[in-house]
Amino acid sequence: MSRENTAVAAEHGGRLDVKSIVLPIPHFDLSPRLLAISRYLPRVLLVVWVLTLPLEFTKTYFPNQAFEVSRIVLVLCLLAFGAQIAIERGEVRVPMTMSMLGLALFTVYATVSAVAVGSVQGMKTAAAMVAYVLMMLTVFNWTRSHADHRQVWSALAVSAIVLAAVGLLLYLTNSYIWNPPNIGILRLNATFHDPNIFARFLGFAMMTMVLLAADLQVSARQRALWVAAALATALIMPFTFSRAVWALTFVVALVVIAMARQRKRALALVGLIVAIFAAVAVIDPSVLSRAALLAQNLESPFKNRAFLERAPWLSFLSVLPLDSVRQYLIGSGLIMFADHPIFGIGFGTFSQSLLGPYAGLVPPGVDDTASHTSLITVVAETGLLGLAIVLLAGYSFVRSTWRATKQSTAERALVLAPAIGLLVIALTSQFSGRFFEEPYLWLFLGLAYSAQAGLDGSRGYVSESRSR
């Protein structure tokens, strides 16, 4: 690839264009030992970041809970990448796609929106998004080969197995690490703050492992690791009692079977997962009772008088498969959007608005003001402009993913795996929120762009030294 500022990789077989931006930094002659460290460090830091991402409970050990172990590792990754650019690489590779441009544009727009309305929460979220965009570019630059990708996916598999074991231990001992449940049943959250987010983690780990185990040609040991991760997550997912994630993971499983080239293998793995889930449901009646409670909730009509008096058109919420809390939150978001259709109420102000100018929409006895539906959050807080940017980025990503599937079988699997993870996140965020704040979103985007750009055989990560 050319090292000039305007160099753009040619597109072959559906591969993503990549621009190498050369920075005007003086050259440093490194000793062989320092050069070896510079080339080996990305592997270690990236794996450590993946392994520490689930450790949300560690924020309780910091004074203001703004930090947790994974965020510290993220900062170390960014510092290491910056140092690597300064002393060795001298360039940054950037995926040239409309989805990348859309993500960057939405991050800027969200930041401006939060500052304009003075939303502290919005500015915190926007700052996190800036850090995650930089981390996404770091992942993109650090995963240049099949070996790099397999290492990251193996780290995710190990993480899933460990979290499943922790969840099983908590279930058997009827205990928790932090944030105890308040609804009368022990909804497992393991090391996460929210059981729904733990369920999401199990869902995307499970589905990505199924696809990789089915399609990617690897050693028997590595395939066994991915299969073990898929089955372990299936064993523990019922105890999250996250009904929406249960259903949506099954939907994604059908997509995985349809997209896999080794469909029989994928179907067999999904069959084992369903069998494990069903066996757990039979052994523990609370799983089935939770599913029955979902059916009862979905049968309750939308009767919020404050909504229907203010916006009679919201009566359509009665026919949607939603519980009463999500009905009210979605209705509130749509009213906010109707009042501020172009720019929205301001990034990060959804909950604040329900405690202020829209407090009359909150039903009696309900104290939940956090949006559970990411699409509604986008339209309410950023209006049509923000929605247009997000939809453009999403369409562009789907299009580039589809084109990249025309590559070899190995690269096709590595293209589809992060796309499947992103699909799980996008779907589940419509019921549990946390989309742009989800660190795995940016990890999968970095892996997806890297795979779409084409990978270097089986070689591990090698920095493009300026001495080349």
TORBATOR-764335 format. One line per 2 residues: number of its first residue (from 0); their letters; for each residue z, x, y of C-alpha. Coordinates in steps of 0.02 Angstrom, whole numbers, plus 50000, padded with zeros to 5 digits. Layout:
<pts>
NUM) a) Z,X,Y  ...
</pts>
This chain:
<pts>
0) ms) 50000,50000,50000  49956,50062,50173
2) re) 50098,50126,50280  50021,50076,50446
4) nt) 50103,49947,50557  49967,49819,50532
6) av) 49947,49847,50347  49945,49690,50242
8) aa) 49933,49689,50054  49776,49608,49987
10) eh) 49801,49452,49887  49757,49467,49702
12) gg) 49776,49331,49571  49881,49220,49684
14) rl) 49996,49359,49744  50089,49342,49907
16) dv) 50036,49446,50056  50162,49577,50109
18) ks) 50170,49668,50275  50248,49840,50286
20) iv) 50327,49867,50456  50347,50052,50492
22) lp) 50491,50092,50608  50482,50237,50732
24) ip) 50626,50333,50655  50630,50523,50636
26) hf) 50612,50592,50461  50762,50666,50368
28) dl) 50746,50790,50224  50870,50734,50093
30) sp) 50942,50839,49954  50891,50782,49778
32) rl) 51068,50717,49747  51072,50610,49905
34) la) 50898,50547,49866  50953,50497,49691
36) is) 51104,50404,49764  50994,50316,49890
38) ry) 50880,50255,49752  51019,50206,49632
40) lp) 51135,50119,49756  51031,49960,49776
42) rv) 51046,49922,49590  51235,49935,49594
44) ll) 51264,49839,49756  51145,49698,49713
46) vv) 51226,49671,49543  51399,49676,49621
48) wv) 51347,49547,49750  51283,49430,49615
50) lt) 51442,49451,49514  51557,49418,49663
52) lp) 51465,49268,49735  51569,49141,49636
54) le) 51735,49216,49693  51761,49094,49836
56) ft) 51948,49085,49804  51966,49264,49869
58) kt) 51954,49198,50047  52135,49142,50027
60) yf) 52186,49325,50030  52116,49350,50205
62) pn) 52208,49295,50363  52079,49172,50434
64) qa) 51984,49138,50271  51821,49186,50357
66) fe) 51797,49326,50231  51786,49333,50044
68) vs) 51741,49472,49924  51556,49425,49911
70) ri) 51537,49428,50100  51610,49602,50109
72) vl) 51487,49657,49975  51347,49573,50074
74) vl) 51393,49677,50226  51392,49834,50119
76) cl) 51219,49787,50053  51152,49764,50230
78) la) 51229,49929,50287  51157,50019,50135
80) fg) 50984,49945,50165  50992,49992,50349
82) aq) 51044,50169,50306  50907,50181,50177
84) ia) 50778,50128,50305  50845,50254,50432
86) ie) 50856,50407,50321  50724,50380,50187
88) rg) 50611,50228,50185  50564,50209,50367
90) ev) 50489,50038,50333  50533,49858,50295
92) rv) 50426,49748,50183  50412,49567,50241
94) pm) 50333,49423,50143  50190,49352,50245
96) tm) 50202,49166,50211  50229,49008,50312
98) sm) 50389,48970,50216  50465,49135,50273
100) lg) 50410,49100,50452  50482,48924,50439
102) la) 50650,48988,50378  50659,49114,50520
104) lf) 50606,48982,50647  50734,48856,50585
106) tv) 50871,48988,50592  50828,49023,50774
108) ya) 50815,48837,50814  50983,48801,50730
110) tv) 51065,48941,50829  50996,48878,50995
112) sa) 51045,48699,50951  51224,48747,50907
114) va) 51244,48851,51066  51169,48712,51174
116) vg) 51297,48583,51117  51441,48707,51103
118) sv) 51469,48679,50916  51584,48814,50848
120) qg) 51550,48760,50670  51364,48760,50704
122) mk) 51370,48936,50776  51469,48997,50624
124) ta) 51342,48920,50506  51197,48992,50607
126) aa) 51277,49164,50603  51294,49150,50415
128) mv) 51111,49100,50402  51058,49255,50501
130) ay) 51158,49364,50380  51082,49274,50230
132) vl) 50904,49294,50297  50936,49481,50314
134) mm) 51008,49483,50138  50856,49390,50074
136) lt) 50745,49526,50146  50858,49656,50067
138) vf) 50839,49573,49897  50651,49564,49924
140) nw) 50642,49750,49962  50761,49801,49823
142) tr) 50680,49705,49680  50511,49786,49656
144) sh) 50494,49788,49467  50520,49685,49310
146) ad) 50673,49790,49270  50750,49752,49440
148) hr) 50729,49565,49412  50794,49569,49234
150) qv) 50948,49661,49295  50986,49528,49426
152) ws) 50959,49386,49302  51070,49472,49175
154) al) 51205,49488,49307  51191,49301,49339
156) av) 51204,49269,49151  51362,49374,49138
158) sa) 51433,49284,49289  51396,49115,49208
160) iv) 51477,49163,49043  51633,49229,49129
162) la) 51648,49073,49240  51625,48961,49088
164) av) 51766,49054,48999  51877,49037,49152
166) gl) 51837,48852,49162  51877,48826,48978
168) ll) 52044,48916,48998  52088,48808,49149
170) yl) 52042,48651,49052  52145,48698,48900
172) tn) 52297,48743,49007  52272,48595,49126
174) sy) 52281,48713,49274  52178,48773,49421
176) iw) 52157,48929,49527  52153,48843,49697
178) np) 52109,48680,49786  52188,48561,49658
180) pn) 52104,48393,49624  52166,48238,49714
182) ig) 52084,48097,49614  52196,48094,49460
184) il) 52084,48196,49344  52066,48384,49328
186) rl) 51891,48415,49394  51858,48597,49356
188) na) 51808,48704,49504  51852,48873,49426
190) tf) 51836,49001,49566  51738,48885,49682
192) hd) 51812,48773,49816  51722,48615,49759
194) pn) 51694,48552,49580  51521,48491,49633
196) if) 51473,48667,49688  51539,48739,49524
198) ar) 51434,48609,49433  51283,48661,49538
200) fl) 51312,48843,49489  51319,48794,49305
202) gf) 51162,48689,49327  51050,48821,49402
204) am) 51120,48957,49289  51085,48847,49138
206) mt) 50907,48800,49185  50852,48974,49241
208) mv) 50921,49048,49081  50825,48921,48976
210) ll) 50661,48964,49061  50689,49152,49049
212) aa) 50746,49146,48868  50595,49040,48824
214) dl) 50456,49133,48915  50504,49311,48959
216) qv) 50467,49446,48831  50627,49549,48822
218) sa) 50737,49630,48692  50833,49521,48568
220) rq) 50996,49575,48649  50943,49521,48823
222) ra) 50873,49356,48759  51037,49325,48667
224) lw) 51131,49352,48831  51026,49221,48921
226) va) 51042,49097,48778  51230,49124,48773
228) aa) 51241,49092,48960  51141,48930,48945
230) la) 51250,48864,48803  51414,48919,48885
232) ta) 51371,48825,49044  51327,48671,48943
234) li) 51499,48676,48861  51596,48676,49024
236) mp) 51486,48571,49139  51555,48402,49077
238) ft) 51728,48449,49141  51667,48464,49321
240) fs) 51644,48275,49313  51502,48295,49437
242) ra) 51396,48147,49387  51252,48180,49507
244) vw) 51234,48359,49445  51236,48299,49266
246) al) 51089,48183,49298  50991,48303,49409
248) tf) 51011,48448,49288  50934,48339,49153
250) vv) 50788,48300,49270  50762,48486,49303
252) al) 50770,48518,49115  50617,48407,49095
254) vv) 50529,48510,49229  50575,48671,49138
256) ia) 50504,48605,48975  50344,48552,49062
258) ma) 50322,48720,49151  50370,48836,49008
260) rq) 50228,48916,48912  50339,48924,48757
262) rk) 50378,48739,48762  50446,48726,48586
264) ra) 50572,48863,48623  50621,48782,48789
266) la) 50635,48611,48705  50746,48682,48569
268) lv) 50863,48760,48697  50872,48601,48799
270) gl) 50906,48504,48638  51053,48619,48600
272) iv) 51120,48595,48776  51110,48406,48762
274) ai) 51194,48412,48591  51338,48518,48660
276) fa) 51359,48402,48809  51358,48249,48697
278) av) 51486,48327,48578  51603,48363,48724
280) av) 51583,48185,48787  51631,48117,48615
282) id) 51781,48234,48597  51847,48201,48773
284) ps) 51837,48014,48819  51869,48053,49003
286) vl) 51690,48117,49017  51620,47949,48964
288) sr) 51743,47854,49072  51686,47956,49222
290) aa) 51507,47906,49186  51560,47724,49173
292) ll) 51648,47737,49341  51485,47798,49416
294) aq) 51398,47642,49355  51532,47532,49433
296) nl) 51519,47623,49600  51332,47606,49605
298) es) 51344,47418,49580  51446,47393,49738
300) pf) 51338,47326,49882  51333,47401,50056
302) kn) 51452,47291,50158  51501,47400,50306
304) ra) 51502,47272,50447  51501,47406,50585
306) fl) 51338,47473,50517  51252,47308,50488
308) er) 51297,47245,50662  51231,47402,50744
310) ap) 51081,47433,50632  51033,47286,50519
312) wl) 50893,47390,50443  51026,47492,50351
314) sf) 51043,47352,50225  50917,47448,50118
316) ls) 51060,47564,50070  51121,47427,49953
318) vl) 50978,47459,49833  51001,47648,49825
320) pl) 51100,47726,49680  51242,47785,49793
322) ds) 51431,47767,49795  51515,47687,49946
324) vr) 51562,47852,50031  51386,47921,50024
326) qy) 51318,47755,50084  51424,47764,50240
328) li) 51385,47949,50271  51198,47923,50251
330) gs) 51204,47768,50361  51299,47866,50494
332) gl) 51172,48006,50489  51027,47885,50508
334) im) 51108,47802,50658  51134,47973,50737
336) fa) 50951,48012,50706  50896,47845,50780
338) dh) 50998,47883,50937  50933,48064,50951
340) pi) 50765,48068,50860  50684,48225,50933
342) fg) 50817,48362,50938  50961,48277,50846
344) ig) 51145,48276,50894  51159,48466,50882
346) fg) 51170,48586,50736  51341,48584,50651
348) tf) 51408,48428,50741  51397,48295,50603
350) sq) 51582,48289,50562  51631,48314,50743
352) sl) 51525,48165,50794  51607,48052,50664
354) lg) 51774,48099,50737  51711,48067,50915
356) py) 51570,47957,50979  51531,47884,50807
358) ag) 51711,47860,50748  51685,47672,50743
360) lv) 51568,47695,50594  51704,47771,50482
362) pp) 51769,47638,50360  51957,47604,50359
364) gv) 52051,47719,50242  51909,47846,50230
366) dd) 51941,48022,50296  51783,48108,50230
368) ta) 51669,48150,50376  51568,48294,50300
370) sh) 51387,48252,50261  51351,48254,50075
372) ts) 51162,48243,50095  51073,48396,50163
374) li) 50914,48304,50214  51016,48179,50315
376) tv) 51112,48324,50393  50948,48403,50448
378) va) 50877,48244,50527  51041,48195,50609
380) et) 51083,48367,50680  50910,48439,50718
382) gl) 50799,48284,50733  50614,48272,50696
384) lg) 50584,48449,50756  50705,48525,50631
386) la) 50643,48411,50492  50462,48463,50525
388) iv) 50506,48647,50513  50603,48623,50351
390) ll) 50466,48518,50270  50333,48645,50321
392) ag) 50435,48787,50246  50463,48687,50086
394) ys) 50279,48640,50067  50224,48820,50096
396) fv) 50348,48885,49967  50291,48761,49834
398) rs) 50110,48806,49870  50138,48994,49858
400) tw) 50241,48971,49699  50103,48870,49617
402) ra) 49972,49000,49663  50083,49141,49598
404) tk) 50099,49059,49427  49922,49118,49392
406) qs) 49991,49293,49362  50034,49365,49191
408) ta) 50156,49276,49077  50298,49396,49120
410) er) 50273,49382,49308  50248,49194,49292
412) al) 50421,49176,49214  50498,49282,49352
414) vl) 50409,49176,49483  50465,49011,49407
416) ap) 50647,49058,49369  50704,49071,49552
418) ai) 50598,48919,49594  50693,48820,49462
420) gl) 50857,48881,49535  50800,48826,49708
422) lv) 50750,48656,49640  50926,48629,49569
424) ia) 51002,48679,49737  50884,48568,49837
426) lt) 50917,48415,49727  51105,48434,49711
428) sq) 51124,48467,49897  51071,48286,49924
430) fs) 51236,48234,49843  51355,48376,49883
432) gr) 51284,48454,50041  51289,48643,50068
434) ff) 51106,48692,50075  51075,48825,50208
436) ee) 51255,48887,50183  51224,48912,49996
438) py) 51212,49101,49962  51118,49075,49799
440) lw) 50980,48990,49899  50943,49155,49986
442) lf) 50962,49259,49828  50833,49150,49740
444) lg) 50716,49155,49890  50721,49345,49891
446) la) 50684,49351,49704  50547,49220,49721
448) ys) 50456,49310,49861  50471,49475,49767
450) aq) 50397,49402,49607  50260,49312,49703
452) ag) 50210,49476,49786  50184,49558,49616
454) ld) 50298,49677,49520  50280,49854,49458
456) gs) 50276,49857,49268  50441,49900,49185
458) rg) 50490,50034,49310  50658,50015,49393
460) yv) 50685,50015,49580  50611,50165,49668
462) se) 50620,50183,49855  50460,50224,49947
464) sr) 50512,50391,50014  50434,50450,50175
466) sr) 50399,50615,50093  50267,50529,49990
</pts>
